[in-house]
């Protein structure tokens, strides 16, 4: 990337964006060439609630009360956005699996709605992809080499 310029003035700009879940593997030369290093933490409960709302949409195909949603948010502490998406896909398959061979002949309107038990069962299959010790390492790396979160 040495020698790459963005032209200046009103000309075209070059922006390099990179992501890694293994920042400790970046050597000093790479860190020097990527001066802004921003740690993006796992989603907190507010972000998980928003992601679940986006993933599930406003569909009538699920029957989760507000307290059920609160429970799913609580149970997914430590889950990434990707983990949440995989968990929702797994939960969505539960009513379909129950139909077995009848799946091909049952109209979509007759497939039962999702419920909390589908999500708790999905959480037994879909586990968080980031281990707590990895999070500790990422936070330590960010303290040493990060750009202050901005």
For each residue, the residues with C-beta under 8 A, 3 or more apart:
1: 4 16 33
2: 33
3:
4: 1 14 16
5: 8 14
6: 11 12 13 14 15
7: 11 12 13 14
8: 5 11
9:
10:
11: 6 7 8
12: 6 7
13: 6 7
14: 4 5 6 7
15: 6
16: 1 4 34
17:
18: 34
19:
20: 23 25 26
21: 130
22: 25 26
23: 20 26 37 138 141 142 145
24: 137 141
25: 20 22
26: 20 22 23 30 31 34
27: 30 31
28: 31 32
29: 32 33
30: 26 27 33 34
31: 26 27 28 34 37 145
32: 28 29 35
33: 1 2 29 30
34: 16 18 26 30 31 37
35: 32 147
36: 147
37: 23 31 34 142 145 146 147
38: 146 147 149 150
39: 138 139 141 142 146 149
40:
41: 44
42: 78 79 80 130 135
43: 47 48 51 79 80 81 84
44: 41 47 48
45: 48 49 73 74 77
46: 49 50
47: 43 44 50 51
48: 43 44 45 51 52 73 76 77 79 84
49: 45 46 52 53 69 73
50: 46 47 53 54
51: 43 47 48 54 55 81 84 85
52: 48 49 55 56 69 72 73 76 84 88
53: 49 50 56 57
54: 50 51 57
55: 51 52 84 85 88
56: 52 53 59 62 64 88 114
57: 53 54
58:
59: 56 62
60: 113
61: 111 113 114
62: 56 59 113 114 115
63: 113 114 115
64: 56 68 69 72 114 115 116 119
65: 68 69
66: 69 70
67: 70 71
68: 64 65 71 72 115 116 119
69: 49 52 64 65 66 72 73
70: 66 67 73 74
71: 67 68 74 75 116
72: 52 64 68 69 75 76 116 119
73: 45 48 49 52 69 70 76
74: 45 70 71 77
75: 71 72 119 120 123
76: 48 52 72 73 79 83 84 87 123
77: 45 48 74
78: 42 128 130 132 135
79: 42 43 48 76 83 84 87 128
80: 42 43 83 84 128 129 130
81: 43 51 84 85
82: 85 86 129
83: 76 79 80 86 87 126 127 128 129
84: 43 48 51 52 55 76 79 80 81 87 88
85: 51 55 81 82 88 89
86: 82 83 89 90 126
87: 76 79 83 84 90 91 119 122 123 126
88: 52 55 56 84 85 91 92 119 122
89: 85 86 92 93
90: 86 87 93 94 121 122 125 126
91: 87 88 94 114 118 119 121 122
92: 88 89 95 96 114 118
93: 89 90 96 97
94: 90 91 97 98 114 117 118 121 122
95: 92 98 99 111 112 113 114 118
96: 92 93 99 103 111
97: 93 94 100
98: 94 95 112
99: 95 96 102 103 106 111
100: 97 103
101: 104
102: 99 105 106
103: 96 99 100 106
104: 101
105: 102
106: 99 102 103 110 111
107: 110
108: 111
109:
110: 106 107
111: 61 95 96 99 106 108
112: 95 98 115
113: 60 61 62 63 95
114: 56 61 62 63 64 91 92 94 95 118 119
115: 62 63 64 68 112 118 119
116: 64 68 71 72 119 120
117: 94 120 121
118: 91 92 94 95 114 115 121 122
119: 64 68 72 75 87 88 91 114 115 116 122 123
120: 75 116 117 123 124
121: 90 91 94 117 118 124 125
122: 87 88 90 91 94 118 119 125 126
123: 75 76 87 119 120 126 127
124: 120 121
125: 90 121 122
126: 83 86 87 90 122 123
127: 83 123
128: 78 79 80 83 131
129: 80 82 83
130: 21 42 78 80 134 135
131: 128 134 135
132: 78 135 136
133: 136 137
134: 130 131 137 138
135: 42 78 130 131 132 138 139
136: 132 133 139 140
137: 24 133 134 140 141
138: 23 39 134 135 141 142
139: 39 135 136 142 143
140: 136 137 143 144
141: 23 24 39 137 138 144 145 146
142: 23 37 39 138 139 145 146 149
143: 139 140 146
144: 140 141
145: 23 31 37 141 142
146: 37 38 39 141 142 143 149
147: 35 36 37 38 150
148:
149: 38 39 142 146
150: 38 147
